[in-house]
């Protein structure tokens, strides 16, 4: 797929609504097609390897094989990087059932748990306390409650003036720099990084540290040694920060949790380090990639871009954000669980000790739930039923903040630069196929 240059209007700016529509992508593979290309070394695997590959030239779509699996084999067997077998679950209703069933554990230290990569497996074996998202209730809920007030709907709405201030400042910087600029490094990355750093109480000048270390920690290509080194470096930094805030508490999350919970025995310093690391990484990586990839998807769909840019009703923008979350599903390597006892889901027996991978990108394209699911439709009435934030007790803690950031970022960017367009050919854009969170590494844009 190539990028077509946009015509210039009489006012000298490019009209983004004149962009060509994206090429049609296949949304299902032939029934007899292999799920993935065979391994080039060693014997043929017993089960195909997950994650599956996206079709060339179709960066916004899940692997085409998932549609066939949803229809013909909604529970299929795959293996992860180390050969561990798991059930791949592709249907929406089955995933909801599993995510809300306490017989499926999120504890990645359990034998047979299908981890995403060697680095992530090494983190789980490190002996450090697990972050709360990898705990099961009641412990998970007890620790999570320490942080919920900082990510409530009310708190997210109260942040709107500060969010607008940050957004306007970043857009001013973009405008002064002049086109072309990299949308990721100038806008998509610094916006959520600044916000989560302020919430946690991380000094602004230390952003580069947590950004660079988080890239290692979410990469599926990071070795165990690289992962442990990054985790130790970031953990040491956060430990020192916690100690400083105990001595001189400020009005931020780390200070308050340290004083209210760590000093009173409700949590430990080691656990707070791991939970702060989780919040810091998740708080900027996901929103960064949604801003950049969502903007690119809108630029590839000019009618949808125009509707977001020109929307006067905040509810319409909110609906567009939900649709982009559904359509892109950037947490694209599947949520992982392990059955703690024999469970039957939709007639399929999953035995105790067997891992499951819930392909949320497949669920969010399930035609039994979403009409024309492979189309981007920002007016879709039920887009918020998506599973992009998960479901059940482990549903994303930061979803209210993420929604608020996206609802402000997209229209502000598009209104400031109504002629926004990619400044490179499609072939030059590098996508994050190798990361737990999908997106683009850079996105040069002009206007």
C-alpha positions as CSV (number, residue, x, y, z in Angstrom):
1,X,0.0,0.0,0.0
2,X,1.5,3.3,-1.0
3,X,0.8,6.8,0.2
4,X,-0.7,9.1,-2.4
5,X,0.4,12.7,-2.1
6,X,-2.4,15.1,-1.1
7,X,-3.4,18.0,-3.3
8,X,-2.8,21.5,-2.1
9,X,-5.8,23.8,-1.5
10,X,-6.0,27.4,-2.5
11,X,-4.9,28.4,0.9
12,X,-1.6,26.4,0.6
13,X,-2.5,23.6,3.0
14,X,-3.1,20.0,2.2
15,X,-6.7,18.8,2.5
16,X,-6.6,15.5,4.4
17,X,-10.1,14.6,3.2
18,X,-8.7,14.1,-0.3
19,X,-6.5,11.2,0.8
20,X,-7.1,7.9,-0.9
21,X,-8.9,5.1,1.0
22,X,-6.8,2.2,2.2
23,X,-6.5,-0.8,0.0
24,X,-8.9,-3.7,0.7
25,X,-7.3,-6.2,3.1
26,X,-8.2,-9.9,3.4
27,X,-10.2,-10.6,6.5
28,X,-10.0,-14.3,6.5
29,X,-7.5,-16.9,5.2
30,X,-8.4,-19.9,3.1
31,X,-9.6,-22.8,5.3
32,X,-6.6,-24.9,4.3
33,X,-4.0,-22.2,4.8
34,X,-1.5,-22.7,7.6
35,X,-2.0,-20.5,10.7
36,X,1.6,-19.3,10.4
37,X,4.6,-20.0,8.3
38,X,6.4,-23.2,9.4
39,X,9.5,-22.7,11.5
40,X,12.7,-22.9,9.4
41,X,14.7,-24.7,12.1
42,X,14.0,-27.9,13.9
43,X,11.1,-30.3,13.5
44,X,7.6,-29.2,12.6
45,X,5.7,-27.9,15.7
46,X,2.9,-29.8,17.1
47,X,0.8,-26.7,17.2
48,X,1.2,-23.4,15.2
49,X,3.1,-20.6,17.0
50,X,1.3,-17.7,18.5
51,X,1.1,-14.7,17.9
52,X,0.1,-15.0,14.3
53,X,1.3,-12.7,11.5
54,X,-0.7,-9.8,10.1
55,X,-1.3,-9.8,6.4
56,X,1.3,-7.7,4.5
57,X,0.0,-4.2,3.8
58,X,-2.9,-4.5,6.4
59,X,-1.4,-2.8,9.5
60,X,-4.8,-2.1,11.1
61,X,-6.2,-5.6,10.8
62,X,-5.7,-8.6,13.0
63,X,-4.1,-11.7,11.3
64,X,-6.6,-12.9,8.7
65,X,-6.6,-16.5,10.0
66,X,-8.5,-15.3,13.2
67,X,-11.7,-14.9,11.3
68,X,-11.7,-18.5,10.1
69,X,-10.9,-19.7,13.6
70,X,-13.8,-17.7,15.1
71,X,-16.2,-19.4,12.7
72,X,-14.9,-22.9,12.4
73,X,-12.5,-23.5,15.4
74,X,-13.1,-21.0,18.2
75,X,-10.9,-23.0,20.6
76,X,-7.7,-24.0,18.8
77,X,-4.3,-25.2,20.0
78,X,-1.2,-23.0,19.7
79,X,2.2,-22.8,21.3
80,X,4.0,-19.8,22.6
81,X,7.7,-18.9,22.2
82,X,9.0,-21.6,24.5
83,X,6.8,-24.4,23.2
84,X,4.2,-24.2,25.9
85,X,0.8,-25.2,24.5
86,X,-2.3,-23.1,25.1
87,X,-5.8,-22.7,23.9
88,X,-6.4,-19.8,21.5
89,X,-9.9,-18.4,22.1
90,X,-11.2,-16.2,19.3
91,X,-14.9,-15.6,20.0
92,X,-16.2,-12.5,21.9
93,X,-18.6,-14.3,24.1
94,X,-16.2,-17.0,25.1
95,X,-13.6,-14.5,26.0
96,X,-16.0,-12.5,28.2
97,X,-16.9,-15.8,29.9
98,X,-13.3,-16.6,30.7
99,X,-12.3,-13.0,31.8
100,X,-15.2,-13.0,34.4
101,X,-14.6,-16.6,35.6
102,X,-12.5,-16.8,38.8
103,X,-11.4,-20.3,37.8
104,X,-9.0,-18.8,35.3
105,X,-5.9,-17.3,37.0
106,X,-3.8,-14.3,35.9
107,X,-0.9,-15.5,38.0
108,X,2.0,-15.9,35.6
109,X,4.1,-17.9,38.0
110,X,1.8,-20.9,37.8
111,X,3.3,-23.8,35.8
112,X,2.1,-23.9,32.3
113,X,1.2,-20.2,32.1
114,X,1.6,-19.0,28.5
115,X,3.9,-16.0,28.9
116,X,4.5,-13.6,26.0
117,X,8.3,-13.7,25.8
118,X,11.5,-14.8,27.5
119,X,11.9,-11.4,29.1
120,X,8.4,-11.4,30.6
121,X,9.0,-15.0,31.8
122,X,12.2,-13.8,33.4
123,X,10.4,-11.0,35.3
124,X,7.9,-13.5,36.6
125,X,10.8,-15.7,37.9
126,X,12.8,-12.9,39.4
127,X,11.6,-13.3,42.9
128,X,10.3,-9.7,43.0
129,X,6.6,-9.2,44.0
130,X,4.3,-9.5,41.1
131,X,2.4,-6.3,40.0
132,X,-1.2,-6.4,41.0
133,X,-2.5,-7.2,37.5
134,X,-0.8,-10.7,37.7
135,X,-2.4,-11.4,41.1
136,X,-5.7,-13.2,41.7
137,X,-8.5,-12.0,44.0
138,X,-8.8,-11.3,46.8
139,X,-5.1,-10.1,46.9
140,X,-5.5,-8.5,43.5
141,X,-8.5,-6.4,44.5
142,X,-6.9,-5.5,47.9
143,X,-3.8,-4.0,46.2
144,X,-5.7,-2.5,43.3
145,X,-7.9,-0.5,45.6
146,X,-4.9,1.5,46.8
147,X,-4.7,3.1,43.4
148,X,-8.3,3.3,42.1
149,X,-9.1,6.8,43.4
150,X,-6.3,8.2,41.2
151,X,-7.9,6.8,38.0
152,X,-11.6,7.4,38.7
153,X,-13.9,9.1,36.2
154,X,-14.1,12.1,38.5
155,X,-10.3,12.4,38.7
156,X,-9.9,12.1,34.9
157,X,-12.4,14.9,34.4
158,X,-10.7,17.1,36.9
159,X,-7.5,16.7,34.9
160,X,-9.1,18.2,31.7
161,X,-7.7,21.8,32.2
162,X,-4.2,20.4,32.8
163,X,-4.5,18.0,29.8
164,X,-5.6,20.8,27.5
165,X,-2.6,22.9,28.8
166,X,-0.2,20.1,28.0
167,X,-1.8,19.3,24.6
168,X,-1.8,23.0,23.5
169,X,1.9,23.3,24.5
170,X,2.9,20.3,22.5
171,X,1.0,21.5,19.5
172,X,2.6,24.9,19.8
173,X,6.0,23.2,19.8
174,X,5.0,21.2,16.7
175,X,3.8,24.3,14.9
176,X,7.0,26.2,15.7
177,X,9.2,23.3,14.6
178,X,7.4,23.2,11.2
179,X,6.6,20.2,9.0
180,X,7.6,17.5,8.8
181,X,7.8,16.3,12.4
182,X,7.6,12.9,14.0
183,X,4.1,12.7,15.6
184,X,5.3,10.0,18.0
185,X,8.2,11.9,19.6
186,X,6.7,15.3,19.5
187,X,3.1,14.6,20.6
188,X,1.9,11.0,21.1
189,X,4.7,10.0,23.5
190,X,5.2,13.2,25.6
191,X,1.5,13.8,26.2
192,X,0.8,10.6,28.3
193,X,4.3,10.5,29.6
194,X,3.9,13.9,31.2
195,X,0.5,13.1,32.5
196,X,1.4,9.8,34.2
197,X,4.6,11.2,35.5
198,X,2.7,14.1,37.2
199,X,0.1,11.7,38.7
200,X,2.8,9.4,40.1
201,X,5.1,12.2,41.1
202,X,8.0,11.3,38.8
203,X,10.1,14.4,37.8
204,X,9.6,15.5,34.3
205,X,13.3,15.4,33.5
206,X,13.4,11.7,34.2
207,X,11.0,10.8,31.4
208,X,13.7,9.5,29.1
209,X,14.7,6.9,31.7
210,X,11.3,5.3,32.1
211,X,10.5,5.6,28.3
212,X,13.7,3.8,27.3
213,X,13.4,1.1,30.0
214,X,9.8,0.5,29.2
215,X,10.6,-0.2,25.6
216,X,12.8,-3.0,26.7
217,X,10.3,-4.4,29.1
218,X,7.4,-4.6,26.6
219,X,9.5,-5.9,23.7
220,X,8.9,-9.5,22.8
221,X,12.5,-9.6,21.4
222,X,14.2,-8.6,24.7
223,X,16.3,-11.3,26.2
224,X,15.9,-12.4,29.8
225,X,19.2,-10.5,30.7
226,X,18.1,-7.3,28.9
227,X,14.7,-7.4,30.7
228,X,16.2,-8.0,34.1
229,X,18.7,-5.2,33.6
230,X,16.0,-2.8,32.6
231,X,13.7,-3.8,35.4
232,X,16.5,-3.5,38.0
233,X,17.5,-0.1,36.7
234,X,13.9,1.2,36.7
235,X,13.2,-0.5,40.0
236,X,16.2,1.1,41.7
237,X,15.2,4.5,40.4
238,X,11.6,4.1,41.7
239,X,12.9,2.7,45.1
240,X,15.0,5.8,45.6
241,X,12.0,8.0,44.6
242,X,9.8,6.2,47.1
243,X,12.3,6.8,49.8
244,X,12.6,10.5,49.0
245,X,8.8,10.9,49.1
246,X,8.5,9.2,52.5
247,X,10.9,11.8,53.8
248,X,9.2,14.7,51.9
249,X,5.7,13.7,50.8
250,X,4.1,15.6,47.9
251,X,0.6,15.7,46.5
252,X,1.1,12.7,44.2
253,X,0.2,9.0,44.0
254,X,3.5,7.5,45.1
255,X,3.7,9.9,48.1
256,X,0.2,9.1,49.2
257,X,0.4,5.4,48.8
258,X,3.8,5.2,50.5
259,X,2.5,7.2,53.5
260,X,-1.0,5.7,53.7
261,X,-0.3,2.1,52.9
262,X,3.4,1.3,52.9
263,X,4.3,2.9,56.2
264,X,1.2,1.4,57.8
265,X,1.9,-2.2,56.6
266,X,-0.7,-2.3,53.8
267,X,2.0,-2.9,51.2
268,X,5.8,-3.2,51.1
269,X,8.4,-1.1,49.5
270,X,9.3,-3.9,47.0
271,X,5.6,-4.3,46.0
272,X,5.1,-0.5,45.6
273,X,8.2,-0.4,43.3
274,X,6.6,-3.1,41.1
275,X,3.2,-1.5,41.0
276,X,4.6,2.0,40.4
277,X,6.6,0.5,37.5
278,X,3.4,-1.1,36.1
279,X,1.5,2.2,36.3
280,X,4.4,4.2,34.8
281,X,4.8,1.9,31.8
282,X,1.1,1.1,31.1
283,X,0.2,4.8,31.7
284,X,2.2,6.0,28.8
285,X,2.8,3.1,26.4
286,X,-0.8,2.3,25.6
287,X,-2.0,5.9,25.1
288,X,1.1,6.8,23.1
289,X,0.4,4.0,20.6
290,X,-3.3,4.8,20.4
291,X,-2.7,8.4,19.6
292,X,-0.2,7.7,16.8
293,X,-1.9,4.6,15.3
294,X,-5.3,6.1,15.7
295,X,-4.3,9.2,13.9
296,X,-2.8,7.2,11.1
297,X,-6.0,5.2,10.8
298,X,-8.0,8.4,10.5
299,X,-5.6,9.8,7.9
300,X,-6.2,6.6,5.9
301,X,-10.0,7.1,6.3
302,X,-10.5,10.8,5.4
303,X,-14.3,10.9,5.9
304,X,-13.8,9.5,9.5
305,X,-11.0,12.0,10.1
306,X,-13.2,14.9,9.0
307,X,-16.0,13.8,11.3
308,X,-13.7,13.7,14.3
309,X,-12.1,17.0,13.4
310,X,-15.4,18.8,12.9
311,X,-17.4,17.2,15.7
312,X,-19.0,19.7,18.0
313,X,-20.6,17.2,20.4
314,X,-18.2,15.7,22.9
315,X,-20.2,12.5,22.9
316,X,-19.5,12.0,19.2
317,X,-15.8,12.3,19.9
318,X,-16.1,9.8,22.8
319,X,-17.8,7.4,20.4
320,X,-15.1,7.8,17.9
321,X,-12.5,7.0,20.5
322,X,-14.3,3.8,21.5
323,X,-14.5,2.7,17.9
324,X,-10.7,3.3,17.4
325,X,-10.0,1.3,20.5
326,X,-12.2,-1.5,19.1
327,X,-10.8,-1.3,15.6
328,X,-7.1,-1.2,16.5
329,X,-6.9,-3.3,19.7
330,X,-3.3,-2.4,20.3
331,X,-2.8,-4.9,23.1
332,X,-2.5,-7.5,20.3
333,X,-0.8,-10.5,21.8
334,X,-3.8,-11.7,23.7
335,X,-4.7,-11.7,27.4
336,X,-3.3,-14.8,29.1
337,X,-4.9,-16.9,31.8
338,X,-4.5,-20.5,33.2
339,X,-7.3,-22.8,34.3
340,X,-7.1,-23.7,38.0
341,X,-9.7,-26.5,37.6
342,X,-11.5,-28.2,34.8
343,X,-13.9,-25.7,33.1
344,X,-16.2,-26.1,30.2
345,X,-16.8,-23.0,28.0
346,X,-19.3,-23.3,25.1
347,X,-18.9,-27.1,25.1
348,X,-15.1,-27.0,25.1
349,X,-13.4,-28.6,28.1
350,X,-10.3,-26.8,29.4
351,X,-8.5,-28.8,31.9
352,X,-6.8,-27.6,35.1
353,X,-3.3,-26.4,34.3
354,X,-4.0,-25.5,30.7
355,X,-3.3,-22.0,29.5
356,X,-5.6,-19.9,27.4
357,X,-4.8,-16.9,25.2
358,X,-7.7,-14.5,24.6
359,X,-7.2,-12.9,21.3
360,X,-9.0,-9.6,21.9
361,X,-8.3,-8.3,18.4
362,X,-10.3,-11.2,17.2
363,X,-13.2,-10.6,19.7
364,X,-13.4,-7.0,18.6
365,X,-13.9,-8.1,15.0
366,X,-16.7,-10.6,15.9
367,X,-19.6,-10.1,13.5
368,X,-22.0,-11.6,16.0
369,X,-21.4,-8.5,18.2
370,X,-20.4,-5.8,15.8
371,X,-22.0,-5.2,12.4
372,X,-19.4,-4.9,9.5
373,X,-16.6,-5.4,12.1
374,X,-13.7,-4.9,9.7
375,X,-14.9,-1.3,8.9
376,X,-13.9,1.7,10.9
377,X,-17.1,3.5,11.7
378,X,-16.9,6.2,14.3
379,X,-20.7,6.4,14.6
380,X,-20.9,2.7,15.6
381,X,-23.6,2.6,18.4
382,X,-22.1,-0.3,20.4
383,X,-18.4,0.3,20.0
384,X,-18.0,0.6,23.7
385,X,-18.7,-3.2,24.1
386,X,-15.1,-3.8,22.9
387,X,-12.7,-5.8,25.0
388,X,-9.7,-3.5,24.4
389,X,-9.5,-2.8,28.1
390,X,-10.3,-6.3,29.1
391,X,-13.3,-7.4,31.2
392,X,-14.0,-8.5,34.7
393,X,-11.9,-7.8,37.8
394,X,-8.7,-7.2,35.8
395,X,-10.3,-4.6,33.5
396,X,-7.8,-1.8,32.9
397,X,-7.4,0.5,35.9
398,X,-6.3,3.5,33.7
399,X,-9.1,3.3,31.2
400,X,-10.8,6.5,32.4
401,X,-7.6,8.5,32.1
402,X,-6.8,6.9,28.7
403,X,-10.2,7.8,27.3
404,X,-10.0,11.4,28.5
405,X,-6.5,11.8,27.0
406,X,-7.7,10.4,23.6
407,X,-10.9,12.4,23.6
408,X,-8.9,15.6,23.9
409,X,-5.9,14.7,21.8
410,X,-7.5,13.6,18.5
411,X,-9.7,16.6,17.9
412,X,-7.1,19.1,19.2
413,X,-4.4,17.7,16.8
414,X,-6.7,17.6,13.8
415,X,-8.1,21.0,14.3
416,X,-4.7,22.6,14.8
417,X,-3.5,20.9,11.6
418,X,-6.5,20.4,9.4
419,X,-4.3,19.3,6.5
420,X,-2.5,16.7,8.6
421,X,-1.1,13.8,6.5
422,X,1.8,11.3,6.5
423,X,5.0,12.7,5.3
424,X,6.4,9.3,4.2
425,X,5.3,6.5,2.0
426,X,3.4,3.7,3.6
427,X,6.4,1.3,3.1
428,X,8.6,3.5,5.3
429,X,6.4,3.3,8.4
430,X,7.7,0.8,10.9
431,X,5.0,-1.0,12.9
432,X,5.5,-2.6,16.4
433,X,4.9,-6.2,15.5
434,X,7.5,-7.2,18.0
435,X,6.0,-5.5,21.1
436,X,3.2,-6.4,23.5
437,X,1.6,-3.1,22.6
438,X,1.1,-2.4,18.9
439,X,1.7,0.9,17.2
440,X,4.3,2.7,15.1
441,X,7.8,3.6,16.0
442,X,7.8,6.9,14.2
443,X,5.1,8.7,12.2
444,X,6.5,11.7,10.2
445,X,3.6,14.0,9.4
446,X,3.1,17.3,7.5
447,X,0.2,19.7,7.1
